Amino acid sequence: MNEKSVKDWMENWEKAAGDWMEEVTKSQHFIRGMLETYEPLFDVSKNYNVAREKWFETVGISSKQDSVRIAQQIVNLETRIADLQEQIAGLSTQNSEILKAVKTSPTQKTVKSKKIQG
Protein backbone atom coordinates (compact mmCIF):
# COMPACT_ATOMS: atom_id res chain seq x y z
CA MET A 1 0.00 0.00 0.00
CA ASN A 2 1.23 3.42 -0.80
CA GLU A 3 0.92 6.46 1.47
CA LYS A 4 -2.13 7.89 -0.33
CA SER A 5 -4.10 4.67 -0.13
CA VAL A 6 -3.28 4.32 3.60
CA LYS A 7 -4.40 7.90 4.16
CA ASP A 8 -7.63 7.30 2.20
CA TRP A 9 -8.26 4.06 4.12
CA MET A 10 -7.75 5.87 7.50
CA GLU A 11 -10.08 8.72 6.50
CA ASN A 12 -12.77 6.24 5.39
CA TRP A 13 -12.36 4.23 8.59
CA GLU A 14 -12.58 7.39 10.76
CA LYS A 15 -15.69 8.55 8.92
CA ALA A 16 -17.35 5.12 9.17
CA ALA A 17 -16.45 4.82 12.87
CA GLY A 18 -17.75 8.34 13.54
CA ASP A 19 -21.01 7.64 11.68
CA TRP A 20 -21.45 4.35 13.55
CA MET A 21 -20.74 6.01 16.94
CA GLU A 22 -23.20 8.80 16.22
CA GLU A 23 -25.90 6.33 15.18
CA VAL A 24 -25.32 4.09 18.19
CA THR A 25 -25.29 6.90 20.76
CA LYS A 26 -28.58 8.27 19.44
CA SER A 27 -30.38 4.95 19.58
CA GLN A 28 -32.86 4.38 22.39
CA HIS A 29 -31.49 0.89 22.95
CA PHE A 30 -28.01 2.27 23.65
CA ILE A 31 -29.31 5.01 25.93
CA ARG A 32 -31.51 2.56 27.86
CA GLY A 33 -28.54 0.22 28.30
CA MET A 34 -26.34 3.04 29.56
CA LEU A 35 -28.99 4.14 32.05
CA GLU A 36 -29.46 0.59 33.29
CA THR A 37 -25.71 0.29 33.74
CA TYR A 38 -25.11 3.59 35.53
CA GLU A 39 -28.34 4.05 37.50
CA PRO A 40 -27.29 1.70 40.33
CA LEU A 41 -24.06 3.66 40.67
CA PHE A 42 -26.06 6.81 41.29
CA ASP A 43 -28.03 5.03 44.01
CA VAL A 44 -24.81 3.82 45.66
CA SER A 45 -23.43 7.35 45.64
CA LYS A 46 -26.67 8.77 47.04
CA ASN A 47 -26.84 6.15 49.80
CA TYR A 48 -23.18 6.74 50.67
CA ASN A 49 -23.77 10.50 50.98
CA VAL A 50 -26.81 9.98 53.22
CA ALA A 51 -24.92 7.51 55.44
CA ARG A 52 -21.90 9.84 55.64
CA GLU A 53 -24.09 12.79 56.67
CA LYS A 54 -25.78 10.71 59.38
CA TRP A 55 -22.39 9.54 60.68
CA PHE A 56 -21.06 13.12 60.70
CA GLU A 57 -24.14 14.24 62.63
CA THR A 58 -23.78 11.41 65.14
CA VAL A 59 -20.09 12.04 65.73
CA GLY A 60 -20.53 15.81 65.78
CA ILE A 61 -18.45 16.62 62.70
CA SER A 62 -19.68 19.38 60.43
CA SER A 63 -20.67 18.27 56.97
CA LYS A 64 -19.78 19.85 53.66
CA GLN A 65 -23.21 21.50 53.55
CA ASP A 66 -22.62 22.93 57.04
CA SER A 67 -19.26 24.29 55.96
CA VAL A 68 -20.74 25.82 52.82
CA ARG A 69 -23.59 27.38 54.81
CA ILE A 70 -21.18 28.82 57.38
CA ALA A 71 -18.89 30.15 54.64
CA GLN A 72 -21.87 31.85 52.98
CA GLN A 73 -22.88 33.43 56.29
CA ILE A 74 -19.32 34.73 56.71
CA VAL A 75 -19.40 36.24 53.23
CA ASN A 76 -22.76 37.87 54.01
CA LEU A 77 -21.40 39.32 57.27
CA GLU A 78 -18.26 40.61 55.55
CA THR A 79 -20.44 42.31 52.95
CA ARG A 80 -22.59 43.92 55.65
CA ILE A 81 -19.48 45.09 57.53
CA ALA A 82 -18.07 46.65 54.36
CA ASP A 83 -21.39 48.41 53.73
CA LEU A 84 -21.47 49.71 57.31
CA GLN A 85 -17.88 50.93 57.02
CA GLU A 86 -18.83 52.86 53.89
CA GLN A 87 -21.82 54.37 55.69
CA ILE A 88 -19.66 55.36 58.67
CA ALA A 89 -17.10 56.94 56.36
CA GLY A 90 -19.90 58.87 54.64
CA LEU A 91 -21.28 60.06 57.96
CA SER A 92 -17.81 61.07 59.12
CA THR A 93 -17.34 63.12 55.96
CA GLN A 94 -20.76 64.74 56.43
CA ASN A 95 -19.97 65.54 60.07
CA SER A 96 -16.67 67.13 59.06
CA GLU A 97 -18.42 69.25 56.46
CA ILE A 98 -21.09 70.30 58.96
CA LEU A 99 -18.48 71.26 61.57
CA LYS A 100 -16.57 73.26 58.96
CA ALA A 101 -19.75 75.03 57.92
CA VAL A 102 -20.65 75.80 61.53
CA LYS A 103 -17.16 77.16 62.27
CA THR A 104 -17.17 79.41 59.23
CA SER A 105 -20.77 80.55 59.51
CA PRO A 106 -21.37 84.26 60.30
CA THR A 107 -23.67 83.30 63.17
CA GLN A 108 -20.88 81.31 64.84
CA LYS A 109 -18.47 84.23 64.48
CA THR A 110 -21.03 86.55 66.07
CA VAL A 111 -21.53 84.18 68.99
CA LYS A 112 -17.76 83.94 69.53
CA SER A 113 -17.29 87.69 69.43
CA LYS A 114 -20.13 88.21 71.93
CA LYS A 115 -18.49 85.71 74.28
CA ILE A 116 -15.20 87.54 73.98
CA GLN A 117 -16.87 90.92 74.59
CA GLY A 118 -19.05 89.63 77.40
N, C-alpha and C positions, 0 to 999 in steps of 0.2 A: 504494500500500500504506500502510495506517495503521501506527502504532507497535506495536499489539498483534499484528498479523499478522506484522510483521518479527520481533518477539520470539519468537512461536511458531515461525516458520520457522527462526530461529537455534537455538532449543532442540531442534527436531526434527533439524536438521542435526548439531548437536553429539552428540546421542544416537546417531544413525545412524553418524557417524564413529567414535565411541567403541566402539560394538558391532562395527563392521567391524574396527577396530584390534585389539580383544581377540580376535576370531575369527582374524584373520590371524596374530597373534603366537603363538597357541597351536597353529597348524597345523605338522605335521611338515615339510611342504614349505618353509615359511618358515624354520623353525629350521635345516634342512639347508642351505638357501641362505645363511643368515647365517654358518654355520660354514664353508662352502666359501669364502666371501668373506674372512673374517677369519683363518682358520687359517694361511694363508701369512704374514700379518703377524706372527703369534706366532713362527713359525720365523725370520723375519728378525730380530726382536728378540732371540731366543735366540742366534742365530749372532753377532749384533753383540756381545752381552754376553760370549760365549766369546772372540771375537777381541780384544775390549778387555782382558779379563783376561790373556790371553796376552801382549799388547803391554805391559801394565803390568809383568808379571813380567819380561819381557825387558829393559825399560828400567830396571827397579828402582824403579818407583813403586808405592806401596802402593795396594791396591784398596779399594773401599768395604767389602768383607767384612773386610779386614785392619783397617781403621779401626774398624769396629764391634766386632771382636774385641778390639782394644786398648782401646777405650773401656770395654767390659764388664770387662776385667781391671782397669782403673783403678777402676771403681766397686766391684769386689770388694775390692780393696786398701784403698780408703777405708773400706769397711764394716768390714773387719778391724781397721784402725787405730782406728776409733771404738770398736769393742768392746774392744780392748786398753786404750785410754785409760780407759774405764769400769772395767775390771778394776783398773787401776793406781790409779785414784781410790778404789775400794773398799778395796784393800789399804792405801793410805795412811791412810784413815779407820780401818781396823782397827788399824793400827800405832799411831796416835795414841791410840786407846782403850786399847790394851794398855799403852803407856807411862804413860798417866794412871793406870791401875789399879795398875801396879807402883809408881809414885811414891806413891800414897796407901795402899798396902797396909801393914798393921801389921808385916809381916815386914821390909819395906824400911825402915821407921822404926827398927826394932830394930837392923838392920844399921848404919844411919847413926849411931845413938847409941853403938853399941859402937866404931865407928871413932873417934868423937869422944873417947870415954872412953879408948880404948887408946892 
